[in-house]
């Protein structure tokens, strides 16, 4: 029975790690698109991607704060 609990705990940790990885990849991809667009003079795309990066960053901070408050 304790083995089953350990496996469930490991899978939730693995899913959390996967989620954080996908989240950080999304930020880095959008940042790369913004830099590339700015380099080639596509201002609208650069501004849109900068907004997306900003929103994702603020959302990450809000989720981190809420998770730390809810955990205590």
MMTF fields as JSON, N, C-alpha, C and O atoms, coordinates in Angstrom:
{
  "mmtfVersion": "1.0.0",
  "mmtfProducer": "UNKNOWN",
  "numBonds": 287,
  "numAtoms": 288,
  "numGroups": 72,
  "numChains": 1,
  "numModels": 1,
  "chainsPerModel": [1],
  "groupsPerChain": [72],
  "chainIdList": ["A"],
  "bondAtomList": [4, 2, 8, 6, 12, 10, 16, 14, 20, 18, 24, 22, 28, 26, 32, 30, 36, 34, 40, 38, 44, 42, 48, 46, 52, 50, 56, 54, 60, 58, 64, 62, 68, 66, 72, 70, 76, 74, 80, 78, 84, 82, 88, 86, 92, 90, 96, 94, 100, 98, 104, 102, 108, 106, 112, 110, 116, 114, 120, 118, 124, 122, 128, 126, 132, 130, 136, 134, 140, 138, 144, 142, 148, 146, 152, 150, 156, 154, 160, 158, 164, 162, 168, 166, 172, 170, 176, 174, 180, 178, 184, 182, 188, 186, 192, 190, 196, 194, 200, 198, 204, 202, 208, 206, 212, 210, 216, 214, 220, 218, 224, 222, 228, 226, 232, 230, 236, 234, 240, 238, 244, 242, 248, 246, 252, 250, 256, 254, 260, 258, 264, 262, 268, 266, 272, 270, 276, 274, 280, 278, 284, 282],
  "bondOrderList": [1, 1, 1, 1, 1, 1, 1, 1, 1, 1, 1, 1, 1, 1, 1, 1, 1, 1, 1, 1, 1, 1, 1, 1, 1, 1, 1, 1, 1, 1, 1, 1, 1, 1, 1, 1, 1, 1, 1, 1, 1, 1, 1, 1, 1, 1, 1, 1, 1, 1, 1, 1, 1, 1, 1, 1, 1, 1, 1, 1, 1, 1, 1, 1, 1, 1, 1, 1, 1, 1, 1],
  "groupList": [{"groupName": "UNK", "atomNameList": ["N", "CA", "C", "O"], "elementList": ["N", "C", "C", "O"], "formalChargeList": [0, 0, 0, 0], "bondAtomList": [1, 0, 2, 1, 3, 2], "bondOrderList": [1, 1, 2], "singleLetterCode": "X", "chemCompType": "L-PEPTIDE LINKING"}],
  "groupTypeList": [0, 0, 0, 0, 0, 0, 0, 0, 0, 0, 0, 0, 0, 0, 0, 0, 0, 0, 0, 0, 0, 0, 0, 0, 0, 0, 0, 0, 0, 0, 0, 0, 0, 0, 0, 0, 0, 0, 0, 0, 0, 0, 0, 0, 0, 0, 0, 0, 0, 0, 0, 0, 0, 0, 0, 0, 0, 0, 0, 0, 0, 0, 0, 0, 0, 0, 0, 0, 0, 0, 0, 0],
  "groupIdList": [1, 2, 3, 4, 5, 6, 7, 8, 9, 10, 11, 12, 13, 14, 15, 16, 17, 18, 19, 20, 21, 22, 23, 24, 25, 26, 27, 28, 29, 30, 31, 32, 33, 34, 35, 36, 37, 38, 39, 40, 41, 42, 43, 44, 45, 46, 47, 48, 49, 50, 51, 52, 53, 54, 55, 56, 57, 58, 59, 60, 61, 62, 63, 64, 65, 66, 67, 68, 69, 70, 71, 72],
  "secStructList": [7, 2, 2, 2, 2, 2, 2, 2, 2, 2, 2, 2, 2, 2, 2, 2, 2, 2, 2, 2, 2, 2, 2, 2, 2, 2, 2, 2, 2, 2, 2, 2, 2, 2, 2, 2, 2, 2, 2, 6, 6, 7, 2, 2, 2, 2, 2, 2, 2, 2, 2, 2, 2, 2, 2, 2, 2, 2, 2, 2, 2, 2, 2, 2, 2, 2, 2, 2, 2, 2, 6, 7],
  "xCoordList": [0.817, 0.0, 0.865, 0.54, 1.946, 2.81, 3.501, 3.827, 3.726, 4.345, 3.446, 3.931, 2.162, 1.208, 1.225, 1.159, 1.312, 1.36, 2.625, 2.588, 3.73, 4.986, 4.888, 5.351, 4.294, 4.153, 3.256, 3.54, 2.184, 1.306, 2.031, 1.862, 2.822, 3.576, 4.603, 4.792, 5.257, 6.253, 5.62, 6.207, 4.432, 3.796, 3.356, 3.43, 2.901, 2.499, 3.711, 3.631, 4.812, 6.047, 6.518, 6.968, 6.411, 6.816, 5.931, 6.434, 4.638, 3.735, 4.006, 3.935, 4.314, 4.65, 5.922, 5.99, 6.914, 8.17, 7.932, 8.492, 7.114, 6.788, 6.045, 6.324, 5.113, 4.371, 5.268, 5.132, 6.179, 7.11, 8.025, 8.348, 8.441, 9.305, 8.583, 9.147, 7.341, 6.566, 6.325, 6.388, 6.049, 5.812, 7.058, 6.961, 8.214, 9.441, 9.802, 10.324, 9.529, 9.78, 8.893, 9.339, 7.63, 6.717, 7.24, 7.19, 7.74, 8.29, 9.513, 9.636, 10.411, 11.627, 11.338, 11.985, 10.372, 10.021, 9.429, 9.792, 8.523, 7.923, 8.975, 8.931, 9.909, 10.987, 11.867, 12.27, 12.163, 12.951, 12.234, 12.855, 10.928, 10.15, 10.147, 10.256, 10.022, 10.022, 11.354, 11.377, 12.456, 13.773, 13.975, 14.485, 13.571, 13.705, 12.841, 13.295, 11.633, 10.74, 11.286, 11.203, 11.842, 12.405, 13.618, 13.844, 14.383, 15.563, 15.205, 15.92, 14.103, 13.712, 12.631, 12.032, 12.372, 11.478, 9.989, 9.172, 9.622, 8.199, 7.734, 7.675, 7.41, 7.139, 5.911, 5.939, 4.85, 3.62, 3.826, 3.355, 4.524, 4.797, 5.685, 5.465, 6.689, 7.6, 6.855, 7.07, 5.985, 5.23, 4.253, 4.1, 3.601, 2.656, 3.362, 2.862, 4.507, 5.249, 5.804, 5.878, 6.192, 6.649, 5.507, 5.719, 4.301, 3.137, 2.883, 2.595, 2.989, 2.762, 3.784, 3.431, 5.046, 6.084, 5.783, 5.927, 5.366, 5.021, 3.857, 3.894, 2.823, 1.646, 2.004, 1.578, 2.779, 3.183, 4.049, 3.919, 4.927, 5.783, 4.968, 5.157, 4.061, 3.219, 2.318, 2.12, 1.771, 0.931, 1.73, 1.209, 2.97, 3.815, 4.073, 4.068, 4.299, 4.516, 3.241, 3.301, 2.095, 0.826, 0.56, 0.152, 0.784, 0.565, 1.526, 1.138, 2.761, 3.732, 3.3, 3.4, 2.831, 2.376, 1.147, 1.064, 0.193, -1.022, -0.714, -1.321, 0.21, 0.543, 1.274, 1.114, 2.061, 2.744, 1.793, 1.958, 0.803, -0.174, -1.127, -1.472, -1.555, -2.494, -1.83, -2.509, -0.531, 0.176, 0.354, 0.623, 0.215, 0.477, -0.762, -0.683],
  "yCoordList": [-1.192, 0.0, 1.262, 2.235, 1.253, 2.431, 2.64, 3.773, 1.575, 1.702, 2.479, 3.28, 2.256, 2.973, 4.467, 5.285, 4.826, 6.236, 6.891, 8.034, 6.181, 6.726, 6.958, 7.988, 6.023, 6.204, 7.385, 8.128, 7.572, 8.714, 10.026, 10.999, 10.053, 11.263, 11.552, 12.704, 10.519, 10.708, 11.22, 12.051, 10.732, 11.18, 12.636, 13.363, 13.078, 14.484, 15.407, 16.498, 14.976, 15.759, 15.814, 16.857, 14.691, 14.652, 15.568, 16.271, 15.57, 16.446, 17.916, 18.758, 18.225, 19.6, 20.045, 21.162, 19.186, 19.494, 19.683, 20.595, 18.838, 18.964, 20.273, 20.946, 20.629, 21.879, 23.1, 24.034, 23.096, 24.22, 24.305, 25.401, 23.167, 23.161, 23.718, 24.521, 23.294, 23.794, 25.294, 26.032, 25.74, 27.161, 27.989, 29.027, 27.531, 28.288, 28.245, 29.221, 27.126, 27.049, 28.029, 28.664, 28.16, 29.104, 30.53, 31.293, 30.893, 32.237, 32.445, 33.483, 31.469, 31.617, 31.664, 32.412, 30.871, 30.894, 32.246, 32.819, 32.754, 34.069, 35.169, 36.098, 35.07, 36.057, 35.987, 37.02, 34.784, 34.628, 35.178, 35.813, 34.937, 35.48, 37.006, 37.666, 37.563, 39.024, 39.622, 40.639, 39.001, 39.515, 39.397, 40.316, 38.262, 38.066, 39.074, 39.643, 39.298, 40.247, 41.669, 42.434, 42.022, 43.362, 43.553, 44.637, 42.493, 42.561, 42.803, 43.506, 42.224, 42.342, 43.386, 43.42, 44.234, 45.363, 45.037, 45.85, 43.874, 43.536, 43.981, 43.196, 45.258, 45.891, 45.318, 45.103, 45.072, 44.567, 43.196, 42.939, 42.332, 41.004, 41.116, 40.426, 41.987, 42.164, 42.677, 42.187, 43.655, 44.203, 43.158, 43.03, 42.418, 41.39, 40.311, 39.893, 39.866, 38.83, 39.373, 38.643, 40.641, 41.245, 41.276, 41.03, 41.579, 41.551, 40.141, 39.956, 39.156, 37.767, 37.355, 36.72, 37.717, 37.401, 38.084, 37.473, 39.346, 40.061, 39.435, 39.296, 39.057, 38.442, 37.089, 36.776, 36.286, 34.987, 35.137, 34.36, 36.132, 36.354, 36.794, 36.274, 37.749, 38.207, 37.075, 36.92, 36.285, 35.157, 34.151, 33.592, 33.917, 33.013, 33.51, 32.728, 34.807, 35.388, 35.284, 34.946, 35.573, 35.49, 34.054, 33.834, 33.086, 31.69, 31.265, 30.526, 31.722, 31.386, 31.985, 31.32, 33.208, 33.832, 33.119, 32.846, 32.817, 32.132, 30.733, 30.292, 30.041, 28.702, 28.741, 27.832, 29.763, 29.857, 30.278, 29.867, 31.093, 31.505, 30.358, 30.14, 29.628, 28.525, 27.352, 26.573, 27.211, 26.089, 26.22, 25.225, 27.414, 27.579, 27.588, 27.719],
  "zCoordList": [0.0, 0.0, 0.0, -0.681, 0.746, 0.769, -0.572, -0.928, -1.313, -2.63, -3.574, -4.373, -3.491, -4.34, -4.033, -4.95, -2.775, -2.396, -2.935, -3.391, -2.884, -3.391, -4.884, -5.376, -5.622, -7.061, -7.391, -8.33, -6.64, -6.881, -6.601, -7.335, -5.564, -5.25, -6.338, -6.728, -6.822, -7.868, -9.157, -9.85, -9.481, -10.72, -10.621, -11.612, -9.455, -9.327, -9.405, -9.968, -8.849, -8.944, -10.39, -10.865, -11.084, -12.496, -13.34, -14.216, -13.091, -13.832, -13.532, -14.428, -12.289, -11.923, -12.635, -13.148, -12.668, -13.362, -14.853, -15.462, -15.437, -16.851, -17.129, -18.12, -16.267, -16.431, -16.345, -17.136, -15.393, -15.246, -16.46, -16.917, -16.983, -18.164, -19.389, -20.133, -19.597, -20.736, -20.596, -21.579, -19.373, -19.106, -19.438, -20.092, -18.992, -19.262, -20.747, -21.286, -21.405, -22.846, -23.596, -24.552, -23.167, -23.816, -23.697, -24.662, -22.523, -22.332, -23.226, -23.876, -23.262, -24.058, -25.557, -26.289, -26.018, -27.443, -27.822, -28.849, -27.0, -27.279, -27.242, -28.048, -26.322, -26.251, -27.495, -28.031, -27.952, -29.179, -30.399, -31.251, -30.489, -31.603, -31.552, -32.585, -30.349, -30.204, -30.644, -31.336, -30.25, -30.639, -32.146, -32.786, -32.703, -34.149, -34.908, -35.9, -34.472, -35.145, -35.048, -36.009, -33.896, -33.739, -34.652, -35.191, -34.811, -35.677, -37.124, -37.838, -37.561, -38.962, -39.2, -40.275, -38.215, -38.391, -38.348, -38.78, -37.84, -37.704, -36.32, -35.373, -36.242, -34.958, -34.254, -33.042, -34.992, -34.362, -33.723, -32.615, -34.424, -33.878, -32.647, -31.652, -32.714, -31.578, -30.354, -29.245, -30.547, -29.42, -28.863, -27.648, -29.753, -29.297, -28.482, -27.438, -28.951, -28.219, -26.898, -25.909, -26.883, -25.625, -24.607, -23.42, -25.078, -24.184, -23.658, -22.476, -24.533, -24.115, -23.055, -22.062, -23.268, -22.291, -20.963, -19.904, -21.013, -19.784, -19.051, -17.829, -19.783, -19.156, -18.553, -17.441, -19.273, -18.735, -17.485, -16.539, -17.481, -16.32, -15.11, -14.011, -15.306, -14.197, -13.712, -12.506, -14.629, -14.23, -13.409, -12.444, -13.775, -13.007, -11.6, -10.649, -11.462, -10.129, -9.288, -8.106, -9.894, -9.167, -8.712, -7.572, -9.583, -9.216, -8.103, -7.198, -8.167, -7.117, -5.772, -4.741, -5.777, -4.534, -3.99, -2.792, -4.865, -4.414, -3.889, -2.912, -4.519, -4.044, -2.707, -1.892, -2.47, -1.187, -0.072, 1.077, -0.408, 0.602, 0.911, 2.073, -0.104, 0.097, 0.798, 1.467, 0.661, 1.278, 2.767, 3.44, 3.305, 4.744, 5.578, 6.799]
}
